[in-house]
Amino acid sequence: MSSASSTDPSPRRRGVALLGSTGSIGQQALDVLDADPSFRVVALAAGRNAAELGAQARRYSPAAVALTDPDAVRELAGLVPAGTTILAGADALIELATRDDVDLVVVGTGGVVSLRPVLAALAAGKVVATANKETLVAGGHLVMPLAKERAAGRAAVDPADPLASPLGWLRPIDSEHSAIWQSLVGERLSTVARLILTASGGPFLDLPADAFAAITPERALRHPTWSMGAKITIDSATLANKGLEVIEARWLYDVGYEQIDVVIHPQSVVHSAVQFVDGSIKAQLGTPDMRLPIQYALTYPDRRPSPAAPADLVALARLDFRAPDTARFPALRIAREAGVLGPRATAALIAADDVAVARFLAGSLDFPGIPRLLEAAVTRFGTPTGADPDLDDLVALDADVRAAFATAAMGAFA
């Protein structure tokens, strides 16, 4: 790496580029960084929220900030401190992610736009901690080979180096994948029988299917256990998020889809688990607070005091588990089928999910229409066509899916 790695014993503070700093993940990442003086915020990026980005810039005095929406950049003038460079456009994310003074890139942005900076950061020898679904759902076949290449270089020098593993380079922020990652510490993948992803079940776990058409965005945004952004909250309500996580797990842990289970766990305390060939199960438990997995990704392999409250097992009293109902929540089935089809199908799936959730929140699509749109997108765009899509193919496919379904009448995918 061009700058100190996360395992460098030097007292120099590690530089962080935070992409998506004004969103839910970004703001919680800043909470974690505030509590740890071993990091310094070098760069911040957001989509179009100039006012919030300007306030963050005044607080942290980063070397550079960026808005991916060029039209919003004009609002930043006068909002950032002297000496902070202002950049604009999607390419600005690449520039921030590959700066010489950046050691760790935290990706809290959504969309396929984040794939280029993730690939560029890994190629430049930066550690990437990501909550971006597209990184693996659409681009796992591009991203994981880079992470493995970086890890192999470290392993050739010191197999015990934390960066001798692909997960040392591409670190998952999602609580479920962080839980699996933590459960695998000290274990060999060859001894893994199954990965067990837990799901809260969302606010409609026991709602009859015939009542789904009347679900409003306001009701769907009332998650029973987690405080998250609107997109992931709706994905939790449909179980689409769990389907996307199944695809991510396939890439992160190099296991087959038949080895990945989903279990409903309403308390959201067991964040996920691993079952080994001897029948033993290791799980990671904790308060449902995203700052815990964010911190683990930042400080790995170390553990440090957290701003999140610890779990109290006595107060919890019980932990419940049940199988998911894929008839009432078909998005989970659709995602698995897309994963088996391949990267073109999974890229179509995640682009369609973005469109479907936006339309549901805007009132132009009902709740059952979300999985119907997902299935229509996978059917229309997901057929394998020879070689896996490269980065330009994925960007073009993403645009095609959005154009096809952004305004399509519900009858078009009923």
C-alpha positions as CSV (number, residue, x, y, z in Angstrom):
1,M,0.0,0.0,0.0
2,S,1.1,3.5,-0.7
3,S,0.3,4.5,2.9
4,A,0.2,2.7,6.2
5,S,-2.1,-0.3,6.4
6,S,-4.6,-1.0,9.2
7,T,-2.0,-3.3,10.8
8,D,0.8,-0.7,10.7
9,P,2.2,-0.3,14.3
10,S,3.0,3.4,13.5
11,P,1.1,5.9,15.6
12,R,0.2,7.9,12.5
13,R,-3.6,8.3,12.3
14,R,-5.1,6.3,9.5
15,G,-6.8,8.4,6.8
16,V,-10.4,7.6,5.9
17,A,-12.4,8.5,2.8
18,L,-16.1,8.2,3.6
19,L,-18.3,7.9,0.5
20,G,-21.9,8.5,1.3
21,S,-21.2,10.6,4.4
22,T,-24.6,12.2,4.7
23,G,-26.6,9.0,4.6
24,S,-27.5,6.7,7.5
25,I,-24.4,4.5,7.2
26,G,-22.2,7.6,6.7
27,Q,-23.5,9.4,9.8
28,Q,-23.1,6.3,12.0
29,A,-19.6,5.8,10.6
30,L,-18.7,9.3,11.7
31,D,-20.0,8.5,15.2
32,V,-17.6,5.6,15.3
33,L,-14.7,7.7,14.0
34,D,-15.5,10.4,16.5
35,A,-14.8,7.9,19.3
36,D,-11.5,6.6,17.9
37,P,-8.6,9.0,17.7
38,S,-6.5,6.6,15.6
39,F,-8.4,7.7,12.5
40,R,-8.7,11.0,10.7
41,V,-11.3,12.0,8.1
42,V,-9.4,12.9,4.9
43,A,-12.3,12.9,2.4
44,L,-16.0,13.1,2.4
45,A,-18.5,12.5,-0.4
46,A,-22.3,12.7,-0.8
47,G,-24.8,12.6,-3.6
48,R,-26.5,16.0,-3.5
49,N,-26.9,17.1,0.1
50,A,-24.6,20.1,0.0
51,A,-25.8,21.6,3.3
52,E,-25.1,18.5,5.3
53,L,-21.8,17.9,3.5
54,G,-20.8,21.5,4.2
55,A,-21.5,21.1,7.9
56,Q,-19.5,17.9,8.0
57,A,-16.6,19.6,6.2
58,R,-16.6,22.5,8.8
59,R,-16.5,19.9,11.6
60,Y,-13.8,17.6,10.2
61,S,-11.8,19.9,7.9
62,P,-11.1,17.2,5.4
63,A,-8.6,17.6,2.6
64,A,-11.3,17.1,0.0
65,V,-15.1,16.8,-0.4
66,A,-17.2,15.8,-3.4
67,L,-20.8,15.7,-4.5
68,T,-21.7,13.3,-7.3
69,D,-24.5,15.6,-8.5
70,P,-22.6,18.4,-10.3
71,D,-25.6,20.7,-10.1
72,A,-25.5,20.7,-6.3
73,V,-21.8,21.7,-6.1
74,R,-22.6,25.4,-6.5
75,E,-24.3,25.2,-3.1
76,L,-21.0,24.1,-1.4
77,A,-19.3,27.4,-2.2
78,G,-18.7,29.2,1.1
79,L,-19.8,26.1,3.2
80,V,-16.4,24.4,3.4
81,P,-13.3,25.6,5.3
82,A,-10.4,27.2,3.5
83,G,-8.0,24.5,2.2
84,T,-10.7,21.9,1.5
85,T,-10.8,21.0,-2.2
86,I,-14.3,20.6,-3.8
87,L,-14.8,18.0,-6.4
88,A,-17.9,17.0,-8.5
89,G,-19.3,14.1,-10.4
90,A,-19.0,10.3,-10.2
91,D,-15.3,10.3,-11.1
92,A,-14.6,12.4,-8.0
93,L,-15.3,9.3,-5.9
94,I,-12.4,7.5,-7.6
95,E,-10.1,10.5,-6.9
96,L,-11.1,10.5,-3.2
97,A,-10.8,6.7,-2.9
98,T,-7.3,6.6,-4.3
99,R,-5.7,9.6,-2.6
100,D,-2.2,8.9,-1.2
101,D,-3.3,10.0,2.3
102,V,-6.2,7.6,2.4
103,D,-5.7,4.2,4.0
104,L,-9.3,3.0,4.4
105,V,-12.3,3.7,2.1
106,V,-15.8,3.4,3.8
107,V,-18.5,3.0,1.2
108,G,-22.0,4.0,2.4
109,T,-23.3,5.1,-1.0
110,G,-25.9,3.1,-2.9
111,G,-26.0,2.3,-6.6
112,V,-23.7,0.9,-9.2
113,V,-21.9,4.2,-9.2
114,S,-19.8,2.9,-6.2
115,L,-18.3,0.0,-8.2
116,R,-15.7,2.1,-10.0
117,P,-14.3,3.7,-6.8
118,V,-14.3,0.3,-5.0
119,L,-12.3,-1.3,-7.8
120,A,-10.0,1.6,-8.1
121,A,-9.4,1.7,-4.3
122,L,-8.5,-2.0,-4.2
123,A,-6.3,-1.7,-7.3
124,A,-4.5,1.2,-5.5
125,G,-3.9,-0.9,-2.4
126,K,-6.6,0.6,-0.1
127,V,-8.7,-1.3,2.3
128,V,-12.4,-1.0,1.5
129,A,-15.2,-1.3,4.1
130,T,-18.5,-1.4,2.3
131,A,-22.2,-1.3,2.9
132,N,-22.9,-0.9,-0.8
133,K,-25.0,-3.8,-2.1
134,E,-24.0,-3.4,-5.7
135,T,-20.3,-4.0,-4.9
136,L,-21.0,-7.7,-4.6
137,V,-24.6,-8.3,-5.9
138,A,-23.8,-6.8,-9.3
139,G,-20.0,-6.8,-9.3
140,G,-18.8,-9.7,-7.1
141,H,-17.2,-11.4,-10.1
142,L,-15.1,-8.2,-10.6
143,V,-14.4,-7.2,-7.0
144,M,-13.5,-10.5,-5.3
145,P,-10.7,-11.4,-7.6
146,L,-9.0,-8.1,-6.8
147,A,-9.4,-8.6,-3.1
148,K,-8.0,-12.2,-3.4
149,E,-5.1,-10.9,-5.4
150,R,-4.3,-8.3,-2.7
151,A,-4.6,-11.0,0.0
152,A,-2.3,-13.4,-1.9
153,G,0.4,-10.8,-2.0
154,R,0.3,-10.4,1.8
155,A,0.0,-14.2,2.4
156,A,3.2,-14.8,0.4
157,V,5.0,-12.6,2.9
158,D,3.2,-13.5,6.2
159,P,0.2,-15.9,6.2
160,A,-0.7,-14.6,9.7
161,D,-1.2,-11.0,8.5
162,P,-4.8,-10.0,8.8
163,L,-4.6,-8.6,5.3
164,A,-3.6,-12.1,4.0
165,S,-7.4,-12.8,3.7
166,P,-9.7,-11.2,1.1
167,L,-11.9,-10.1,3.9
168,G,-9.0,-8.0,5.3
169,W,-9.3,-6.0,2.1
170,L,-13.0,-6.0,1.3
171,R,-14.7,-5.7,4.7
172,P,-18.5,-6.1,5.0
173,I,-20.4,-3.5,7.0
174,D,-23.8,-5.2,6.9
175,S,-24.5,-6.7,10.4
176,E,-25.2,-10.1,8.9
177,H,-22.0,-10.4,7.0
178,S,-20.0,-8.9,9.8
179,A,-21.5,-11.6,12.1
180,I,-20.5,-14.4,9.7
181,W,-17.0,-12.8,9.3
182,Q,-16.6,-12.7,13.1
183,S,-17.8,-16.3,13.5
184,L,-15.3,-17.5,11.0
185,V,-12.2,-16.0,12.7
186,G,-9.8,-18.8,13.4
187,E,-11.8,-21.3,11.3
188,R,-11.1,-22.9,7.9
189,L,-13.7,-22.5,5.2
190,S,-13.4,-26.2,4.4
191,T,-15.0,-26.9,7.8
192,V,-18.1,-24.8,7.1
193,A,-21.3,-26.7,6.5
194,R,-23.8,-23.8,6.2
195,L,-24.0,-20.1,6.6
196,I,-27.1,-18.9,8.5
197,L,-28.3,-15.4,7.7
198,T,-30.8,-14.0,10.2
199,A,-33.6,-11.7,9.3
200,S,-35.9,-9.7,11.6
201,G,-38.9,-10.4,9.3
202,G,-39.7,-6.7,9.2
203,P,-42.9,-5.0,10.3
204,F,-45.2,-7.4,8.4
205,L,-43.9,-10.7,9.6
206,D,-47.4,-11.9,10.6
207,L,-49.6,-9.8,8.4
208,P,-51.9,-11.9,6.1
209,A,-50.9,-11.7,2.5
210,D,-54.3,-10.4,1.4
211,A,-53.5,-7.2,3.5
212,F,-50.3,-6.5,1.7
213,A,-51.9,-4.4,-1.1
214,A,-53.0,-1.8,1.6
215,I,-49.5,-1.4,3.1
216,T,-48.5,2.3,3.0
217,P,-44.9,3.6,2.9
218,E,-45.4,5.1,6.4
219,R,-46.2,1.6,7.8
220,A,-43.4,-0.1,5.9
221,L,-40.9,2.4,7.3
222,R,-41.7,1.5,10.9
223,H,-39.0,-1.2,11.4
224,P,-39.5,-3.1,14.7
225,T,-35.9,-3.3,15.7
226,W,-33.5,-1.4,13.5
227,S,-33.0,2.4,12.8
228,M,-31.9,2.5,9.1
229,G,-32.4,4.5,5.9
230,A,-35.6,4.3,4.0
231,K,-34.3,2.1,1.2
232,I,-32.9,-0.7,3.5
233,T,-36.0,-0.4,5.7
234,I,-38.3,-1.2,2.8
235,D,-36.0,-4.0,1.6
236,S,-36.3,-5.5,5.1
237,A,-40.1,-5.3,4.9
238,T,-40.1,-7.3,1.6
239,L,-37.2,-9.6,2.6
240,A,-35.4,-8.4,-0.6
241,N,-32.5,-7.3,1.6
242,K,-32.1,-10.9,2.7
243,G,-32.1,-12.1,-0.9
244,L,-29.4,-9.6,-1.7
245,E,-27.4,-10.7,1.3
246,V,-27.6,-14.4,0.1
247,I,-25.9,-13.3,-3.1
248,E,-23.3,-11.3,-1.2
249,A,-22.5,-14.3,1.0
250,R,-21.9,-16.4,-2.0
251,W,-19.1,-14.0,-3.1
252,L,-17.7,-13.1,0.3
253,Y,-17.3,-16.6,1.6
254,D,-17.0,-18.6,-1.7
255,V,-19.7,-21.0,-0.9
256,G,-22.6,-22.4,-3.0
257,Y,-26.1,-21.1,-2.7
258,E,-27.2,-24.5,-1.3
259,Q,-25.0,-23.8,1.7
260,I,-26.7,-20.5,2.6
261,D,-29.8,-20.5,4.8
262,V,-32.1,-17.7,5.9
263,V,-33.8,-17.8,9.3
264,I,-36.3,-15.3,10.7
265,H,-35.2,-13.9,14.1
266,P,-37.5,-11.1,15.3
267,Q,-35.3,-9.8,18.1
268,S,-32.4,-9.0,15.8
269,V,-29.8,-9.9,18.4
270,V,-28.3,-13.0,16.7
271,H,-26.9,-11.2,13.7
272,S,-26.0,-14.4,11.8
273,A,-24.3,-17.7,12.4
274,V,-22.1,-20.4,10.9
275,Q,-22.7,-24.1,11.2
276,F,-19.6,-26.4,10.9
277,V,-19.3,-29.9,9.6
278,D,-19.3,-31.3,13.2
279,G,-22.7,-29.7,13.8
280,S,-21.5,-26.9,16.0
281,I,-22.9,-23.4,15.4
282,K,-21.0,-20.2,16.1
283,A,-23.0,-16.9,16.1
284,Q,-22.4,-13.3,16.8
285,L,-24.8,-11.5,19.1
286,G,-25.2,-7.8,19.8
287,T,-27.5,-4.8,20.1
288,P,-29.2,-4.0,16.8
289,D,-26.9,-0.9,16.2
290,M,-25.1,-0.5,12.9
291,R,-22.2,1.2,14.7
292,L,-21.0,-2.2,15.9
293,P,-20.3,-3.8,12.5
294,I,-19.0,-0.4,11.2
295,Q,-16.5,-0.3,14.0
296,Y,-15.4,-3.9,13.5
297,A,-14.8,-3.2,9.8
298,L,-12.7,-0.1,10.7
299,T,-10.6,-1.6,13.5
300,Y,-10.2,-5.2,12.3
301,P,-8.6,-7.3,13.7
302,D,-8.8,-5.3,16.9
303,R,-11.8,-4.8,19.1
304,R,-12.2,-1.5,20.9
305,P,-14.8,0.1,23.2
306,S,-17.9,1.0,21.2
307,P,-20.4,3.8,21.3
308,A,-23.2,1.2,21.0
309,A,-24.8,-0.2,24.1
310,P,-24.0,-3.9,24.9
311,A,-26.6,-6.6,24.6
312,D,-28.3,-7.7,27.9
313,L,-29.3,-11.3,27.5
314,V,-31.2,-11.4,30.8
315,A,-33.3,-8.4,29.7
316,L,-33.9,-10.1,26.4
317,A,-35.2,-13.2,28.1
318,R,-35.9,-15.1,24.8
319,L,-34.6,-15.5,21.2
320,D,-37.0,-16.8,18.6
321,F,-36.3,-18.4,15.2
322,R,-38.5,-19.5,12.3
323,A,-38.3,-20.4,8.6
324,P,-39.1,-17.6,6.1
325,D,-42.3,-17.7,4.2
326,T,-41.3,-17.3,0.6
327,A,-44.9,-17.5,-0.6
328,R,-45.8,-14.3,1.2
329,F,-42.3,-12.7,0.7
330,P,-41.3,-13.9,-2.8
331,A,-38.4,-11.4,-3.1
332,L,-36.2,-13.9,-1.3
333,R,-36.9,-16.7,-3.8
334,I,-36.5,-14.3,-6.7
335,A,-33.1,-13.2,-5.5
336,R,-31.9,-16.8,-5.0
337,E,-32.9,-17.6,-8.6
338,A,-31.1,-14.6,-9.9
339,G,-28.0,-15.6,-8.1
340,V,-28.0,-19.0,-9.7
341,L,-28.5,-17.4,-13.1
342,G,-25.4,-15.2,-12.7
343,P,-24.1,-11.6,-12.6
344,R,-26.4,-10.3,-15.3
345,A,-29.5,-11.4,-13.4
346,T,-28.2,-10.2,-10.1
347,A,-27.3,-6.8,-11.6
348,A,-30.8,-6.5,-13.0
349,L,-32.3,-7.6,-9.7
350,I,-30.6,-4.9,-7.6
351,A,-31.2,-2.1,-10.2
352,A,-34.9,-3.1,-10.3
353,D,-35.1,-3.2,-6.5
354,D,-33.9,0.4,-6.4
355,V,-36.6,1.4,-8.9
356,A,-39.3,-0.6,-7.1
357,V,-38.6,0.9,-3.7
358,A,-38.4,4.4,-5.0
359,R,-41.8,3.9,-6.8
360,F,-43.4,2.4,-3.7
361,L,-42.2,5.3,-1.6
362,A,-43.5,7.8,-4.2
363,G,-46.9,6.0,-4.3
364,S,-46.8,4.7,-7.9
365,L,-46.3,1.1,-7.0
366,D,-48.1,-1.0,-4.3
367,F,-46.2,-3.2,-1.8
368,P,-46.8,-6.5,-3.7
369,G,-45.7,-4.8,-6.9
370,I,-42.1,-4.7,-5.6
371,P,-41.4,-8.4,-6.0
372,R,-43.4,-8.5,-9.2
373,L,-41.2,-5.8,-10.7
374,L,-38.0,-7.7,-9.5
375,E,-39.1,-10.9,-11.1
376,A,-40.0,-9.1,-14.4
377,A,-36.6,-7.4,-14.5
378,V,-34.7,-10.7,-13.9
379,T,-36.8,-12.5,-16.5
380,R,-36.3,-9.7,-19.1
381,F,-32.6,-8.8,-18.5
382,G,-31.1,-11.7,-16.6
383,T,-30.5,-14.4,-19.2
384,P,-26.8,-15.2,-19.4
385,T,-25.2,-14.1,-22.7
386,G,-21.8,-15.7,-22.8
387,A,-19.1,-13.9,-20.9
388,D,-19.9,-12.3,-17.5
389,P,-20.6,-8.5,-17.8
390,D,-17.6,-6.2,-17.4
391,L,-17.9,-2.8,-15.5
392,D,-19.2,-0.9,-18.6
393,D,-21.7,-3.7,-19.3
394,L,-23.0,-3.5,-15.7
395,V,-23.4,0.3,-15.9
396,A,-25.3,0.0,-19.2
397,L,-27.5,-2.8,-17.9
398,D,-28.3,-0.8,-14.8
399,A,-29.4,2.1,-17.0
400,D,-31.5,-0.2,-19.2
401,V,-33.3,-1.7,-16.2
402,R,-34.1,1.7,-14.7
403,A,-35.3,3.0,-18.0
404,A,-37.6,0.0,-18.6
405,F,-39.3,0.0,-15.2
406,A,-39.1,3.6,-13.9
407,T,-42.5,4.5,-15.3
408,A,-43.9,1.2,-16.5
409,A,-47.6,0.6,-15.6
410,M,-48.2,-2.1,-13.0
411,G,-49.9,-4.2,-15.6
412,A,-46.6,-4.5,-17.5
413,F,-45.2,-6.8,-14.8
414,A,-48.3,-8.1,-13.1
